[in-house]
Amino acid sequence: MPRTEFTARLKASQQLLGTFVKTPTSHASEILGGAGFDFVVIDEEHAPIDRFTTDQILLGCRANDIAGLVRVPSSAPSAIQSVLDCGASGVLVPHVASVEVARAAVAASRYHGGARGFSNSPRAGGYGATGMWAHIEAQDRDIAVLAMIEDREAIDVIEDIVAVDGLDGIFIGRGDLTVSLGARSASEPVVKDAVARIMAAARNAGKPICIMVGSVDEVAPFRAEGASAFIVSSDQALLRASANRIRAEFSAAVN
């Protein structure tokens, strides 16, 4: 999928497949692009990935025509602006638990009606080759801003959060949501009820829903509830699963 089509396809609720990239190298994004994945989410929140590494991974995304989103470490404007300047196709902003945080995240990501600092000198602006207003229009059109809904506090105001103008969609973080609700697993009723309410609010607001699934078996039921973008596993987990499988197959072959 051409990386510039990601936001348009997200807004159209087309089915999208992605995974997290947690290894600080461009190799995974290149391999996943070649395998036909629609997008990757570079994890700056929970992986040892800095701005330079993000820049290199995004270069790998461009080389293999896969959309590169970034889960930024916080909603700080500097964190958001830096990855967009590097050429990210969008941002996943963690712990959006209030309307104020949602609005601030959108403002940091947008030129028109926002507060994003202008520069067309990084990769996103063709290193200065793209004119000021061509750059501004392209970025505001092509960048996706997704709020990560993963806190108890967000549930009470979810209808207001998804109504924020300029927010392109939501990501439901079931892991943190489970912890925040004091549940033992995401399969407990309190978590399922919270997820259902979040999805209903997003559907009613016409906002696309992205969710991480434990396996492809979860895709169909969540798709029926309105999810269209699915994150399956991560580069680390895919490597671990493959290594475990090969180890087991090898042991069976030699014993």
Phi and psi in degrees as a GROMACS rama.xvg file:
@    title "Ramachandran Plot"
@    xaxis  label "Phi"
@    yaxis  label "Psi"
@TYPE xy
-55.5063  128.863  PRO-2
-59.9116  -29.6402  ARG-3
-72.2223  -10.4588  THR-4
-89.2771  -6.08696  GLU-5
-57.126  -52.5458  PHE-6
-63.1306  -40.9768  THR-7
-62.3327  -41.6544  ALA-8
-70.5767  -36.0647  ARG-9
-61.9523  -48.6626  LEU-10
-64.4438  -26.7678  LYS-11
-85.648  3.48544  ALA-12
57.331  34.4694  SER-13
-74.9827  154.337  GLN-14
-73.9038  125.783  GLN-15
-128.303  138.864  LEU-16
-116.79  128.357  LEU-17
-143.547  177.799  GLY-18
-152.285  162.316  THR-19
-80.8894  145.176  PHE-20
-112.251  116.616  VAL-21
-116.486  -9.51941  LYS-22
-91.0649  127.355  THR-23
-75.9473  66.069  PRO-24
-155.626  156.747  THR-25
-80.5739  -9.40167  SER-26
-58.5328  -43.7111  HIS-27
-62.4849  -43.4259  ALA-28
-64.6144  -35.3324  SER-29
-66.8979  -43.7489  GLU-30
-65.6563  -44.7751  ILE-31
-66.4786  -36.3576  LEU-32
-63.5626  -42.004  GLY-33
-66.378  -26.6072  GLY-34
-82.7094  -5.99652  ALA-35
95.3366  9.87935  GLY-36
-64.4966  150.508  PHE-37
-82.5777  -33.3908  ASP-38
-158.014  161.067  PHE-39
-125.194  155.482  VAL-40
-116.862  109.465  VAL-41
-74.4899  124.854  ILE-42
-97.453  92.6784  ASP-43
-83.6093  -11.64  GLU-44
-82.4777  -42.7135  GLU-45
-120.171  10.4946  HIS-46
-130.638  158.289  ALA-47
-78.4385  65.3893  PRO-48
-121.533  120.188  ILE-49
-103.021  -175.608  ASP-50
-63.2719  -40.6471  ARG-51
-61.96  -43.836  PHE-52
-66.5065  -41.6829  THR-53
-56.762  -42.6702  THR-54
-58.3619  -42.9515  ASP-55
-69.4929  -39.8467  GLN-56
-65.2884  -40.3929  ILE-57
-65.3397  -31.578  LEU-58
-64.3251  -40.323  LEU-59
-63.2574  -36.5399  GLY-60
-62.5663  -45.2771  CYS-61
-63.8908  -37.6314  ARG-62
-67.0682  -22.7448  ALA-63
-120.264  15.2628  ASN-64
52.4921  49.6733  ASP-65
-123.664  138.127  ILE-66
-69.0742  132.719  ALA-67
-111.983  108.426  GLY-68
-99.0601  163.758  LEU-69
-130.981  127.761  VAL-70
-84.78  103.865  ARG-71
-73.5189  157.386  VAL-72
-71.5138  -20.7762  PRO-73
-160.923  176.89  SER-74
-87.2304  9.58073  SER-75
-58.7911  133.713  ALA-76
-53.7436  -38.1286  PRO-77
-64.3757  -35.4514  SER-78
-67.4292  -40.4311  ALA-79
-71.1905  -47.7272  ILE-80
-62.5795  -37.7529  GLN-81
-63.0002  -41.1886  SER-82
-75.995  -31.8666  VAL-83
-67.7406  -38.7117  LEU-84
-62.7254  -32.1358  ASP-85
-72.9152  -11.4849  CYS-86
105.235  19.9838  GLY-87
-63.1647  146.07  ALA-88
-79.754  -12.1912  SER-89
174.223  175.588  GLY-90
-130.104  143.649  VAL-91
-105.504  116.747  LEU-92
-99.4287  118.985  VAL-93
-75.1196  154.514  PRO-94
51.1807  52.004  HIS-95
-85.49  95.2204  VAL-96
-111.257  8.15883  ALA-97
-152.544  161.684  SER-98
-63.1841  -37.3432  VAL-99
-62.0584  -43.1472  GLU-100
-67.1259  -39.8471  VAL-101
-61.7827  -45.3876  ALA-102
-64.2376  -39.4002  ARG-103
-65.7417  -39.0979  ALA-104
-64.4673  -42.4696  ALA-105
-63.894  -44.6926  VAL-106
-60.4763  -39.4994  ALA-107
-68.9268  -19.3168  ALA-108
-98.5547  -13.0818  SER-109
-115.707  146.331  ARG-110
-86.216  -62.6539  TYR-111
-65.7357  122.247  HIS-112
72.4053  5.76725  GLY-113
-122.23  -157.239  GLY-114
-137.147  21.3763  ALA-115
-66.8411  130.422  ARG-116
-69.584  134.552  GLY-117
-83.9797  134.408  PHE-118
-162.792  128.979  SER-119
-106.171  14.1949  ASN-120
-82.45  -23.807  SER-121
-76.9794  -174.157  PRO-122
-57.1333  -39.7028  ARG-123
-58.136  -27.7463  ALA-124
-104.114  18.9868  GLY-125
65.5049  29.0587  GLY-126
55.839  38.7468  TYR-127
96.3883  -8.19176  GLY-128
-74.3901  -25.7259  ALA-129
-88.827  128.17  THR-130
-62.7451  161.231  GLY-131
-51.5299  -57.455  MET-132
-77.1817  -27.5269  TRP-133
-65.2005  -40.3815  ALA-134
-65.2001  -46.997  HIS-135
-60.1116  -47.2731  ILE-136
-63.9034  -42.971  GLU-137
-65.5466  -43.1148  ALA-138
-65.7483  -46.255  GLN-139
-65.2276  -26.9754  ASP-140
-81.6946  -40.6085  ARG-141
-96.9797  -16.9449  ASP-142
-82.7543  134.583  ILE-143
-103.633  132.016  ALA-144
-114.927  115.342  VAL-145
-117.263  131.758  LEU-146
-90.9294  130.214  ALA-147
-86.9215  116.112  MET-148
-97.5023  107.541  ILE-149
-150.237  19.7859  GLU-150
-131.614  147.103  ASP-151
-54.0797  -42.0662  ARG-152
-61.9675  -29.8743  GLU-153
-68.943  -29.6421  ALA-154
-62.6191  -39.9591  ILE-155
-67.4996  -22.2434  ASP-156
-122.537  22.5713  VAL-157
-61.648  -36.6231  ILE-158
-63.1292  -34.0446  GLU-159
-76.161  -36.6052  ASP-160
-63.8816  -48.4776  ILE-161
-69.4225  -14.1594  VAL-162
-85.6925  -4.91984  ALA-163
-63.3365  125.986  VAL-164
-67.1597  134.126  ASP-165
94.4931  -11.1433  GLY-166
-81.2214  122.066  LEU-167
-86.25  -18.9937  ASP-168
175.651  -179.286  GLY-169
-128.115  153.784  ILE-170
-118.278  126.072  PHE-171
-91.302  113.42  ILE-172
-92.9069  89.4006  GLY-173
-68.0682  -26.2479  ARG-174
-65.2992  -58.598  GLY-175
-63.7834  -35.031  ASP-176
-62.9766  -39.3522  LEU-177
-61.6562  -45.6222  THR-178
-64.6128  -44.2376  VAL-179
-62.0974  -33.3563  SER-180
-86.5586  -1.75882  LEU-181
72.7143  23.7846  GLY-182
-91.4184  161.546  ALA-183
-86.3817  -25.7992  ARG-184
-156.778  164.978  SER-185
-71.0943  -9.46125  ALA-186
-86.467  -5.69643  SER-187
-70.6544  147.487  GLU-188
-54.3645  -37.7835  PRO-189
-63.1509  -34.9323  VAL-190
-76.0335  -43.9025  VAL-191
-60.1958  -40.889  LYS-192
-64.532  -40.3856  ASP-193
-64.4328  -43.9515  ALA-194
-62.195  -41.6424  VAL-195
-62.3724  -41.2346  ALA-196
-66.1084  -41.7171  ARG-197
-62.1397  -45.042  ILE-198
-65.9585  -38.7063  MET-199
-63.72  -42.0089  ALA-200
-63.5336  -42.7709  ALA-201
-64.9239  -43.488  ALA-202
-59.0462  -46.7842  ARG-203
-64.0062  -28.9185  ASN-204
-89.7276  -4.18509  ALA-205
72.0941  27.1436  GLY-206
-100.587  131.276  LYS-207
-60.2827  150.785  PRO-208
-118.573  127.203  ILE-209
-113.688  138.424  CYS-210
-147.145  147.343  ILE-211
-91.3081  133.833  MET-212
-114.127  148.503  VAL-213
-71.6168  -27.7979  GLY-214
-159.335  169.225  SER-215
-66.4445  -15.2292  VAL-216
-64.2523  -23.3687  ASP-217
-85.5587  -9.58341  GLU-218
-62.6531  -50.4474  VAL-219
-58.1531  -49.9108  ALA-220
-63.9895  -37.9937  PRO-221
-72.3955  -32.4831  PHE-222
-63.5876  -38.4999  ARG-223
-63.5796  -25.1992  ALA-224
-91.1406  -1.19373  GLU-225
115.865  -4.92266  GLY-226
-71.0932  143.759  ALA-227
-131.193  -20.3179  SER-228
-113.205  125.281  ALA-229
-122.636  129.122  PHE-230
-101.841  119.215  ILE-231
-114.584  113.346  VAL-232
66.1835  -156.968  SER-233
-153.423  168.474  SER-234
-60.3944  -39.2978  ASP-235
-63.2117  -47.1004  GLN-236
-67.1551  -37.2684  ALA-237
-63.9417  -40.7418  LEU-238
-65.3665  -44.047  LEU-239
-63.1994  -43.8164  ARG-240
-63.1463  -42.1536  ALA-241
-66.5649  -41.2268  SER-242
-63.6245  -43.2813  ALA-243
-63.5835  -40.039  ASN-244
-64.7859  -46.0113  ARG-245
-65.5332  -38.8133  ILE-246
-60.5319  -44.4961  ARG-247
-66.7087  -41.8027  ALA-248
-65.4364  -39.174  GLU-249
-65.3503  -44.397  PHE-250
-60.6759  -40.4682  SER-251
-66.9798  -33.1465  ALA-252
-74.0621  -30.3188  ALA-253
-99.9646  -6.51498  VAL-254
